[in-house]
Amino acid sequence: MDAKCVNPFIDSFTTVMPQLGFCDIKLGKLCAKTNEVSGSGVIIVLGLVGDVRGNVVYMMETESAKKIASTMMMGMPVEEFDEMAGSAVSELTNMLTANAATCFSNIGIKIDISTPTMLKGENVKVKMSSDQILCVELIADGIPVEINISFEN
C-alpha cells in the first residue's frame, strides 16, 4: 500500500481535532502491520467502499477515550466510558473518516464510509481486509490515537 494513503487521514485529524477544542496536534509513530491489529480499550471500525475498498480502525486506551469525550462535550467530566462518551467518540471517528473521504475525493478517489462499530475490551483483535496495514499514531493534547488503514488490492 502506498504511504500516500495515510495523508488524508493525517490531514483530517489536523483539521477536525482543533474544531473540537484540541490545540496541540502532533504526528507520532508511523509503521506497517500485517493483516491483524490488536489492542485494549476502545476500538472503532469503519468500512471503506468505492474506488478503493478497505477498513480503518481507530484504537485508544479507555482513559484516552474518556478525555476525548470530555473535550468534545465542552469539558463535562467523564468518569466512566458510558453510552454518551461512546457516542461522542464514535461520532469523532465518523467525522475524521468522512473528512478523509473528502480529502480522497479532492485527489480523484471516491470513497464512501460505513457507520462506526465500537468494540471495548482487553486484547481485542481485528482482522483487516488486506495483508498490508499502515498505522499512524496521532496525538491531540497529549492523547494518543492510533489509526490503522487497510485497502484491499
TITORVEX-992124 format. One line per field, with one value per atom (N, C-alpha, C, O): residue in three letters; chain; atom name; z, x, y. Coordinates in steps of 0.1 Angstrom, whole numbers, padded with zeros to 4 digits, m for minus. Each point is the difference from the previous one (the first is absolute). Layout:
BEGIN
code = [ALA	...] .
unit = [A	...] .
site = [CA	...] .
zz = [Z	...] .
xx = [X	...] .
yy = [Y	...] .
END
This chain:
BEGIN
code = [MET	MET	MET	MET	ASP	ASP	ASP	ASP	ALA	ALA	ALA	ALA	LYS	LYS	LYS	LYS	CYS	CYS	CYS	CYS	VAL	VAL	VAL	VAL	ASN	ASN	ASN	ASN	PRO	PRO	PRO	PRO	PHE	PHE	PHE	PHE	ILE	ILE	ILE	ILE	ASP	ASP	ASP	ASP	SER	SER	SER	SER	PHE	PHE	PHE	PHE	THR	THR	THR	THR	THR	THR	THR	THR	VAL	VAL	VAL	VAL	MET	MET	MET	MET	PRO	PRO	PRO	PRO	GLN	GLN	GLN	GLN	LEU	LEU	LEU	LEU	GLY	GLY	GLY	GLY	PHE	PHE	PHE	PHE	CYS	CYS	CYS	CYS	ASP	ASP	ASP	ASP	ILE	ILE	ILE	ILE	LYS	LYS	LYS	LYS	LEU	LEU	LEU	LEU	GLY	GLY	GLY	GLY	LYS	LYS	LYS	LYS	LEU	LEU	LEU	LEU	CYS	CYS	CYS	CYS	ALA	ALA	ALA	ALA	LYS	LYS	LYS	LYS	THR	THR	THR	THR	ASN	ASN	ASN	ASN	GLU	GLU	GLU	GLU	VAL	VAL	VAL	VAL	SER	SER	SER	SER	GLY	GLY	GLY	GLY	SER	SER	SER	SER	GLY	GLY	GLY	GLY	VAL	VAL	VAL	VAL	ILE	ILE	ILE	ILE	ILE	ILE	ILE	ILE	VAL	VAL	VAL	VAL	LEU	LEU	LEU	LEU	GLY	GLY	GLY	GLY	LEU	LEU	LEU	LEU	VAL	VAL	VAL	VAL	GLY	GLY	GLY	GLY	ASP	ASP	ASP	ASP	VAL	VAL	VAL	VAL	ARG	ARG	ARG	ARG	GLY	GLY	GLY	GLY	ASN	ASN	ASN	ASN	VAL	VAL	VAL	VAL	VAL	VAL	VAL	VAL	TYR	TYR	TYR	TYR	MET	MET	MET	MET	MET	MET	MET	MET	GLU	GLU	GLU	GLU	THR	THR	THR	THR	GLU	GLU	GLU	GLU	SER	SER	SER	SER	ALA	ALA	ALA	ALA	LYS	LYS	LYS	LYS	LYS	LYS	LYS	LYS	ILE	ILE	ILE	ILE	ALA	ALA	ALA	ALA	SER	SER	SER	SER	THR	THR	THR	THR	MET	MET	MET	MET	MET	MET	MET	MET	MET	MET	MET	MET	GLY	GLY	GLY	GLY	MET	MET	MET	MET	PRO	PRO	PRO	PRO	VAL	VAL	VAL	VAL	GLU	GLU	GLU	GLU	GLU	GLU	GLU	GLU	PHE	PHE	PHE	PHE	ASP	ASP	ASP	ASP	GLU	GLU	GLU	GLU	MET	MET	MET	MET	ALA	ALA	ALA	ALA	GLY	GLY	GLY	GLY	SER	SER	SER	SER	ALA	ALA	ALA	ALA	VAL	VAL	VAL	VAL	SER	SER	SER	SER	GLU	GLU	GLU	GLU	LEU	LEU	LEU	LEU	THR	THR	THR	THR	ASN	ASN	ASN	ASN	MET	MET	MET	MET	LEU	LEU	LEU	LEU	THR	THR	THR	THR	ALA	ALA	ALA	ALA	ASN	ASN	ASN	ASN	ALA	ALA	ALA	ALA	ALA	ALA	ALA	ALA	THR	THR	THR	THR	CYS	CYS	CYS	CYS	PHE	PHE	PHE	PHE	SER	SER	SER	SER	ASN	ASN	ASN	ASN	ILE	ILE	ILE	ILE	GLY	GLY	GLY	GLY	ILE	ILE	ILE	ILE	LYS	LYS	LYS	LYS	ILE	ILE	ILE	ILE	ASP	ASP	ASP	ASP	ILE	ILE	ILE	ILE	SER	SER	SER	SER	THR	THR	THR	THR	PRO	PRO	PRO	PRO	THR	THR	THR	THR	MET	MET	MET	MET	LEU	LEU	LEU	LEU	LYS	LYS	LYS	LYS	GLY	GLY	GLY	GLY	GLU	GLU	GLU	GLU	ASN	ASN	ASN	ASN	VAL	VAL	VAL	VAL	LYS	LYS	LYS	LYS	VAL	VAL	VAL	VAL	LYS	LYS	LYS	LYS	MET	MET	MET	MET	SER	SER	SER	SER	SER	SER	SER	SER	ASP	ASP	ASP	ASP	GLN	GLN	GLN	GLN	ILE	ILE	ILE	ILE	LEU	LEU	LEU	LEU	CYS	CYS	CYS	CYS	VAL	VAL	VAL	VAL	GLU	GLU	GLU	GLU	LEU	LEU	LEU	LEU	ILE	ILE	ILE	ILE	ALA	ALA	ALA	ALA	ASP	ASP	ASP	ASP	GLY	GLY	GLY	GLY	ILE	ILE	ILE	ILE	PRO	PRO	PRO	PRO	VAL	VAL	VAL	VAL	GLU	GLU	GLU	GLU	ILE	ILE	ILE	ILE	ASN	ASN	ASN	ASN	ILE	ILE	ILE	ILE	SER	SER	SER	SER	PHE	PHE	PHE	PHE	GLU	GLU	GLU	GLU	ASN	ASN	ASN	ASN] .
unit = [A	A	A	A	A	A	A	A	A	A	A	A	A	A	A	A	A	A	A	A	A	A	A	A	A	A	A	A	A	A	A	A	A	A	A	A	A	A	A	A	A	A	A	A	A	A	A	A	A	A	A	A	A	A	A	A	A	A	A	A	A	A	A	A	A	A	A	A	A	A	A	A	A	A	A	A	A	A	A	A	A	A	A	A	A	A	A	A	A	A	A	A	A	A	A	A	A	A	A	A	A	A	A	A	A	A	A	A	A	A	A	A	A	A	A	A	A	A	A	A	A	A	A	A	A	A	A	A	A	A	A	A	A	A	A	A	A	A	A	A	A	A	A	A	A	A	A	A	A	A	A	A	A	A	A	A	A	A	A	A	A	A	A	A	A	A	A	A	A	A	A	A	A	A	A	A	A	A	A	A	A	A	A	A	A	A	A	A	A	A	A	A	A	A	A	A	A	A	A	A	A	A	A	A	A	A	A	A	A	A	A	A	A	A	A	A	A	A	A	A	A	A	A	A	A	A	A	A	A	A	A	A	A	A	A	A	A	A	A	A	A	A	A	A	A	A	A	A	A	A	A	A	A	A	A	A	A	A	A	A	A	A	A	A	A	A	A	A	A	A	A	A	A	A	A	A	A	A	A	A	A	A	A	A	A	A	A	A	A	A	A	A	A	A	A	A	A	A	A	A	A	A	A	A	A	A	A	A	A	A	A	A	A	A	A	A	A	A	A	A	A	A	A	A	A	A	A	A	A	A	A	A	A	A	A	A	A	A	A	A	A	A	A	A	A	A	A	A	A	A	A	A	A	A	A	A	A	A	A	A	A	A	A	A	A	A	A	A	A	A	A	A	A	A	A	A	A	A	A	A	A	A	A	A	A	A	A	A	A	A	A	A	A	A	A	A	A	A	A	A	A	A	A	A	A	A	A	A	A	A	A	A	A	A	A	A	A	A	A	A	A	A	A	A	A	A	A	A	A	A	A	A	A	A	A	A	A	A	A	A	A	A	A	A	A	A	A	A	A	A	A	A	A	A	A	A	A	A	A	A	A	A	A	A	A	A	A	A	A	A	A	A	A	A	A	A	A	A	A	A	A	A	A	A	A	A	A	A	A	A	A	A	A	A	A	A	A	A	A	A	A	A	A	A	A	A	A	A	A	A	A	A	A	A	A	A	A	A	A	A	A	A	A	A	A	A	A	A	A	A	A	A	A	A	A	A	A	A	A	A	A	A	A	A	A	A	A	A	A	A	A	A	A	A	A	A	A	A	A	A	A	A	A	A	A	A	A	A	A	A	A	A	A	A	A	A	A	A	A	A	A	A	A	A	A	A	A	A	A	A	A	A	A	A	A	A	A	A	A	A	A	A	A	A	A	A	A	A	A	A	A	A] .
site = [N	CA	C	O	N	CA	C	O	N	CA	C	O	N	CA	C	O	N	CA	C	O	N	CA	C	O	N	CA	C	O	N	CA	C	O	N	CA	C	O	N	CA	C	O	N	CA	C	O	N	CA	C	O	N	CA	C	O	N	CA	C	O	N	CA	C	O	N	CA	C	O	N	CA	C	O	N	CA	C	O	N	CA	C	O	N	CA	C	O	N	CA	C	O	N	CA	C	O	N	CA	C	O	N	CA	C	O	N	CA	C	O	N	CA	C	O	N	CA	C	O	N	CA	C	O	N	CA	C	O	N	CA	C	O	N	CA	C	O	N	CA	C	O	N	CA	C	O	N	CA	C	O	N	CA	C	O	N	CA	C	O	N	CA	C	O	N	CA	C	O	N	CA	C	O	N	CA	C	O	N	CA	C	O	N	CA	C	O	N	CA	C	O	N	CA	C	O	N	CA	C	O	N	CA	C	O	N	CA	C	O	N	CA	C	O	N	CA	C	O	N	CA	C	O	N	CA	C	O	N	CA	C	O	N	CA	C	O	N	CA	C	O	N	CA	C	O	N	CA	C	O	N	CA	C	O	N	CA	C	O	N	CA	C	O	N	CA	C	O	N	CA	C	O	N	CA	C	O	N	CA	C	O	N	CA	C	O	N	CA	C	O	N	CA	C	O	N	CA	C	O	N	CA	C	O	N	CA	C	O	N	CA	C	O	N	CA	C	O	N	CA	C	O	N	CA	C	O	N	CA	C	O	N	CA	C	O	N	CA	C	O	N	CA	C	O	N	CA	C	O	N	CA	C	O	N	CA	C	O	N	CA	C	O	N	CA	C	O	N	CA	C	O	N	CA	C	O	N	CA	C	O	N	CA	C	O	N	CA	C	O	N	CA	C	O	N	CA	C	O	N	CA	C	O	N	CA	C	O	N	CA	C	O	N	CA	C	O	N	CA	C	O	N	CA	C	O	N	CA	C	O	N	CA	C	O	N	CA	C	O	N	CA	C	O	N	CA	C	O	N	CA	C	O	N	CA	C	O	N	CA	C	O	N	CA	C	O	N	CA	C	O	N	CA	C	O	N	CA	C	O	N	CA	C	O	N	CA	C	O	N	CA	C	O	N	CA	C	O	N	CA	C	O	N	CA	C	O	N	CA	C	O	N	CA	C	O	N	CA	C	O	N	CA	C	O	N	CA	C	O	N	CA	C	O	N	CA	C	O	N	CA	C	O	N	CA	C	O	N	CA	C	O	N	CA	C	O	N	CA	C	O	N	CA	C	O	N	CA	C	O	N	CA	C	O	N	CA	C	O	N	CA	C	O	N	CA	C	O	N	CA	C	O	N	CA	C	O	N	CA	C	O	N	CA	C	O	N	CA	C	O	N	CA	C	O	N	CA	C	O	N	CA	C	O	N	CA	C	O	N	CA	C	O	N	CA	C	O	N	CA	C	O	N	CA	C	O	N	CA	C	O	N	CA	C	O	N	CA	C	O	N	CA	C	O	N	CA	C	O	N	CA	C	O	N	CA	C	O	N	CA	C	O	N	CA	C	O] .
zz = [0000	0000	0000	0007	m0014	m0002	0013	0005	0001	0012	m0002	0010	m0023	m0002	0004	0002	0000	0004	0014	0005	0003	0014	0001	0009	m0019	0001	0001	0008	m0015	0003	0014	0006	0001	0014	0009	0010	m0013	0008	m0002	0010	m0022	m0003	0007	0005	m0005	0006	0015	0006	0001	0014	0004	0009	m0017	0003	m0003	0004	m0012	m0003	0010	0005	m0002	0008	0015	0007	m0002	0014	0006	0010	m0017	0005	0000	0009	m0018	0000	0012	0004	0003	0011	0013	0011	m0011	0012	0003	0011	m0019	0002	m0006	m0011	0018	m0004	m0006	m0011	0018	m0004	m0007	0006	m0019	m0009	m0004	m0006	0008	m0004	m0007	0003	m0012	m0006	0008	0004	m0001	0008	m0010	m0010	0014	m0008	m0012	m0001	m0010	m0012	m0002	0000	m0002	m0002	m0009	m0003	m0001	m0008	0009	0009	m0012	0008	m0010	m0012	0018	m0009	0001	0003	m0006	m0002	0012	m0001	0013	0012	0009	0002	0005	0010	0013	0000	0011	0013	0009	m0001	0011	0010	0011	0000	0010	0012	0001	m0003	0008	0002	m0009	m0001	m0007	m0009	m0015	m0004	m0003	m0014	m0009	0003	m0013	m0009	m0014	m0005	m0002	m0013	m0010	0002	m0013	m0011	m0013	m0002	m0006	m0014	m0010	0001	m0011	m0011	m0013	m0003	m0005	m0013	m0011	0004	m0016	m0011	m0010	m0003	m0001	m0009	0007	m0007	0020	0008	0011	0004	0000	0011	0011	m0002	0014	0012	0013	0001	0009	0014	0005	m0004	0014	0009	0014	0003	0005	0014	0009	0000	0009	0009	0014	0004	0002	0013	0010	m0003	0015	0011	0013	0002	0008	0014	0005	m0005	0014	0006	0006	m0002	0009	0006	m0010	0001	m0012	m0011	m0006	m0003	0001	m0006	0009	m0004	0018	0009	m0001	0001	m0002	m0002	m0013	0000	m0011	m0012	0001	m0005	0011	0001	0009	m0003	0013	0009	m0008	0001	m0009	m0007	m0011	m0002	m0004	m0010	0007	m0007	0020	0007	0008	0011	m0016	0006	0014	0009	m0006	0013	0010	0012	m0015	0009	0005	m0008	0021	0005	m0004	m0001	m0004	m0004	0010	m0002	0012	0010	m0005	0003	m0011	m0006	m0014	m0005	m0003	m0014	m0003	m0002	0003	m0001	m0014	m0009	0007	m0013	m0006	m0012	0020	m0006	m0004	m0011	0019	m0004	m0013	m0009	0009	m0012	m0012	m0011	0012	m0011	m0005	m0012	0021	m0004	m0007	m0011	0016	m0007	m0013	m0010	0009	m0013	m0010	m0012	0016	m0009	m0004	m0012	0021	m0004	m0011	m0010	0011	m0011	m0013	m0011	0012	m0011	m0007	m0013	0021	m0006	m0006	m0011	0018	m0005	m0013	m0010	0009	m0012	m0012	m0011	0014	m0010	m0006	m0012	0021	m0005	m0008	m0010	0014	m0008	m0014	m0010	0010	m0013	m0009	m0012	0018	m0008	m0005	m0012	0020	m0005	m0011	m0010	0010	m0011	m0012	m0011	0013	m0012	m0007	m0012	0020	m0006	m0009	m0008	0010	m0009	m0010	m0006	0005	m0010	0004	m0008	0021	0005	0008	0011	m0016	0007	0010	m0003	0015	0011	0008	0003	0000	0010	0012	0000	0012	0012	0007	m0002	0010	0007	0014	0003	0004	0013	0009	m0002	0013	0009	0008	0004	m0002	0009	0011	m0002	0015	0011	0007	0003	0001	0008	0012	0000	0012	0012	0007	m0001	0007	0007	0000	m0004	0009	0001	m0011	m0003	m0003	m0010	m0011	m0004	m0002	m0011	m0013	m0002	m0006	m0013	m0011	0001	m0011	m0012	m0012	m0003	m0005	m0012	m0011	m0002	m0005	m0010	m0013	m0002	m0008	m0013	m0009	m0011	0015	m0009	0009	0012	m0018	0008	0002	0007	m0013	0002	0008	m0005	0016	0009	0003	0004	m0006	0004	0013	0000	0009	0013	0003	m0002	0006	0003	0014	0003	0005	0014	m0001	m0004	0008	0001	0014	0007	m0003	0014	0001	m0006	0014	0002	0014	0009	m0006	0014	0009	0012	m0017	0008	0000	0007	m0014	m0001	m0013	m0010	0011	m0012	m0006	0008	m0021	m0007	m0011	m0008	0007	m0011	m0011	0003	m0015	m0012	m0009	m0005	0003	m0008	m0013	0000	m0011	m0013	m0009	m0002	m0004	m0008	m0013	0001	m0012	m0013	m0007	0000	m0005	m0008	m0013	m0005	0000	m0012	m0012	m0011] .
xx = [0008	m0008	0009	0010	m0014	0007	m0002	m0011	0022	0000	m0008	m0005	0003	m0008	m0015	m0007	0003	m0014	m0002	m0011	0022	m0001	m0003	m0006	0011	m0001	m0014	m0001	m0009	m0013	m0005	m0008	0012	m0003	0007	m0005	0018	0008	m0006	m0002	m0001	m0006	m0014	m0003	m0005	m0013	0002	m0007	0016	0002	0005	m0005	0014	0005	m0010	0001	m0011	m0011	m0011	m0005	0000	m0012	0003	m0008	0019	0002	0000	m0005	0012	m0001	m0014	m0003	m0005	m0014	m0008	m0010	0015	m0007	0006	m0004	0015	0005	0014	0005	0001	0014	0010	m0002	0012	0009	0013	0005	0002	0013	m0001	m0002	0003	m0001	0014	0007	m0003	0013	m0001	m0009	0018	0002	0009	0011	m0016	0008	0007	0005	m0006	0007	m0008	m0012	0019	m0006	0007	0012	m0020	0005	m0009	m0011	0016	m0007	m0003	0007	m0019	m0004	m0005	m0002	0000	m0006	m0015	m0005	m0002	m0014	m0009	m0012	0018	m0008	0005	0013	m0022	0005	m0007	m0010	0017	m0005	0003	0010	m0019	0002	m0010	m0009	0011	m0010	m0005	0006	m0018	m0007	m0012	m0009	0009	m0011	0005	0010	m0017	0004	m0012	m0011	0013	m0012	0004	0011	m0020	0003	m0010	m0012	0017	m0008	0004	0012	m0022	0003	0001	m0006	0014	0002	m0004	0005	m0013	m0004	0000	0000	0002	0000	0011	0002	0006	0011	0011	0007	m0006	0008	m0009	m0010	0013	m0007	0009	0012	m0017	0009	m0007	m0012	0021	m0004	0009	0011	m0017	0008	m0004	m0012	0022	m0002	0007	0012	m0020	0005	0002	m0010	0021	0003	0005	0008	m0014	0005	m0003	m0009	0017	m0003	m0013	m0004	m0002	m0013	0002	m0009	0020	0002	0001	m0005	0012	0001	m0014	m0003	m0005	m0013	m0009	m0008	0010	m0008	0004	m0008	0021	0005	m0005	m0003	0003	m0005	m0014	m0005	m0003	m0015	m0002	m0009	0017	m0002	0002	m0007	0018	0003	m0011	m0004	m0001	m0011	m0013	m0008	0007	m0012	0002	m0005	0014	0003	0005	m0003	0011	0007	m0008	0004	m0016	m0008	0008	0005	m0004	0007	m0005	m0012	0021	m0004	0007	0011	m0019	0005	0002	0009	m0019	0000	m0003	m0007	0012	m0003	m0014	m0001	m0009	m0014	m0005	0008	m0021	m0006	0002	0003	m0004	0002	0014	0003	0007	0014	0003	0007	m0013	0002	m0006	0006	m0017	m0006	0008	0002	0004	0009	0012	0004	0003	0012	m0004	0008	m0019	m0004	m0003	0004	m0010	m0003	0013	0002	0008	0013	0006	0005	m0005	0006	m0008	0006	m0019	m0008	0004	0002	0000	0004	0014	0003	0006	0014	0000	0007	m0014	0000	m0007	0004	m0015	m0007	0008	0000	0008	0009	0011	0004	0001	0011	m0006	0007	m0020	m0006	m0001	0001	m0004	0000	0014	0001	0009	0014	0003	0007	m0011	0002	m0007	0005	m0018	m0008	0008	m0001	0007	0008	0011	0005	0000	0010	m0005	0007	m0021	m0006	m0003	m0003	0003	m0003	m0013	m0001	m0010	m0013	m0001	0002	m0005	m0001	m0013	m0003	m0005	m0011	0004	0008	m0014	0004	m0012	m0012	0014	m0010	m0002	0007	m0018	m0001	0010	0004	0000	0010	m0005	m0012	0021	m0003	0010	0012	m0017	0009	0002	m0010	0022	0004	0007	0007	m0009	0007	0005	m0007	0018	0005	0015	0007	m0002	0014	0004	m0007	0019	0005	m0010	m0001	m0005	m0010	0008	0009	m0012	0007	m0010	m0012	0016	m0008	0008	0011	m0018	0006	m0003	m0012	0022	m0002	m0003	0002	m0006	m0004	0012	m0002	0014	0011	0012	0000	0011	0012	0009	0010	m0013	0008	m0008	m0010	0016	m0007	0011	0011	m0015	0008	m0006	m0012	0020	m0004	0006	0012	m0020	0005	m0005	m0012	0021	m0004	m0001	0010	m0021	m0002	m0003	m0007	0012	m0001	m0007	0005	m0016	m0007	0001	m0006	0012	0001	0006	m0005	0015	0006	m0008	0004	m0015	m0008	0002	m0003	0009	0004	m0012	m0008	0006	m0010	0008	0007	m0009	0006	m0010	m0011	0015	m0009	0007	0011	m0019	0005	m0008	m0012	0019	m0006	0003	0012	m0022	0002	m0009	m0012	0019	m0007	0002	0011	m0022	0001	0008	m0001	0008	0007	m0009	0004] .
yy = [m0012	0012	0012	0001	0009	0013	0008	0002	0003	0008	0013	0005	m0001	0012	m0002	0010	m0023	m0002	0004	0001	0001	0005	0015	0005	0002	0015	0005	0010	m0015	0006	m0002	0008	m0019	m0002	0009	0005	m0002	0010	0014	0007	m0004	0013	0002	0010	m0021	0001	0002	0008	m0015	0001	0014	0006	0000	0013	0011	0011	m0014	0009	m0001	0011	m0023	m0002	0003	0006	m0012	0001	0014	0003	0007	0014	0006	0008	m0013	0005	m0005	0006	m0016	m0006	0004	m0004	0013	0005	m0005	0003	m0011	m0005	0010	0004	m0001	0010	m0005	0004	m0014	m0004	m0014	m0010	0011	m0012	m0004	0008	m0021	m0005	m0013	m0008	0005	m0012	m0009	0004	m0016	m0010	m0010	0004	m0016	m0011	m0003	0001	m0006	m0005	m0013	m0002	m0009	m0013	m0009	0004	m0015	m0009	m0012	m0004	m0003	m0011	m0011	0003	m0015	m0011	0001	0011	m0022	0001	0000	m0001	0003	0000	0011	0001	0006	0010	m0004	m0006	0009	m0003	0011	0007	m0006	0011	m0002	m0008	0017	0000	0014	0010	m0009	0012	0002	m0009	0019	0003	m0001	0006	m0014	m0003	0003	m0006	0014	0003	m0003	0004	m0012	m0004	0006	0001	0004	0005	m0006	m0003	m0001	m0005	0011	0010	m0013	0009	m0007	m0011	0017	m0005	0011	0012	m0016	0010	m0004	m0012	0022	m0002	m0009	m0008	0008	m0009	m0006	0007	m0019	m0006	m0003	m0003	0003	m0004	0003	0001	0001	0003	0011	0002	0005	0009	m0004	0000	m0002	m0004	0010	0002	0005	0010	m0007	m0007	0008	m0006	0010	0008	m0009	0009	m0007	m0008	0011	m0005	0007	0010	m0017	0004	0014	0009	m0006	0013	0011	0011	m0015	0010	0003	0011	m0021	0001	0009	0008	m0010	0009	0014	0009	m0006	0014	0006	0012	m0020	0005	0004	0010	m0019	0002	0012	0008	m0006	0012	0013	0009	m0009	0012	0003	0011	m0022	0002	0005	0006	m0009	0004	0012	0002	0007	0013	m0001	0008	m0018	m0002	m0007	m0001	m0004	m0007	m0012	m0007	0005	m0012	m0013	m0002	m0007	m0013	m0010	m0003	m0001	m0009	m0015	m0007	0003	m0013	0000	0010	m0019	0000	m0006	m0012	0020	m0004	0002	0003	m0005	0001	0014	0001	0010	0013	0002	0006	m0010	0001	m0008	0004	m0016	m0009	0007	m0001	0007	0007	0011	0002	0006	0011	m0005	0006	m0016	m0005	m0007	0001	m0008	m0006	0011	m0001	0012	0011	0007	0004	m0004	0006	m0009	0006	m0019	m0008	0001	m0001	0003	0002	0013	0001	0010	0013	m0001	0005	m0012	m0001	m0008	0004	m0015	m0008	0007	m0001	0007	0008	0011	0002	0005	0010	m0005	0005	m0017	m0007	m0004	0002	m0006	m0004	0012	m0001	0013	0012	0004	0004	m0006	0002	m0010	0005	m0017	m0010	0005	m0001	0006	0005	0012	0001	0007	0011	m0004	0008	m0021	m0005	m0010	m0008	0007	m0008	m0014	m0008	0005	m0013	0001	0006	m0013	0001	m0012	m0011	0015	m0010	0004	0011	m0022	0002	m0008	m0009	0013	m0007	m0006	0004	m0014	m0007	0007	0009	m0012	0005	m0006	m0012	0019	m0006	m0012	0000	m0009	m0012	0001	0000	0001	0001	m0013	m0007	0005	m0012	0005	0010	m0016	0004	m0013	m0010	0011	m0012	m0001	0009	m0020	m0003	m0009	m0010	0012	m0008	m0004	m0011	0022	m0002	m0001	0008	m0018	m0002	0003	m0004	0011	0004	m0005	0004	m0013	m0005	0011	0003	0002	0010	m0006	m0012	0021	m0005	m0003	m0005	0009	m0004	m0003	0002	m0007	m0004	0012	m0001	0012	0012	0011	0004	m0001	0010	0011	m0002	0015	0011	0005	0003	m0001	0005	0014	0001	0008	0014	0003	m0001	0006	0005	0015	0007	m0002	0015	0003	m0007	0019	0004	0013	0010	m0009	0013	0003	m0007	0018	0005	m0011	m0002	m0006	m0010	m0014	m0009	0009	m0012	m0008	0005	m0017	m0007	m0008	m0006	0007	m0008	m0007	0006	m0019	m0008	m0002	m0005	0008	m0002	m0011	0002	m0013	m0011	0000	m0001	0002	0001	m0012	m0003	m0003	m0012	0002	0001	m0002	0001	m0014	m0005	0000	m0013	0003	0011	m0021	0001	m0002	0001] .
END
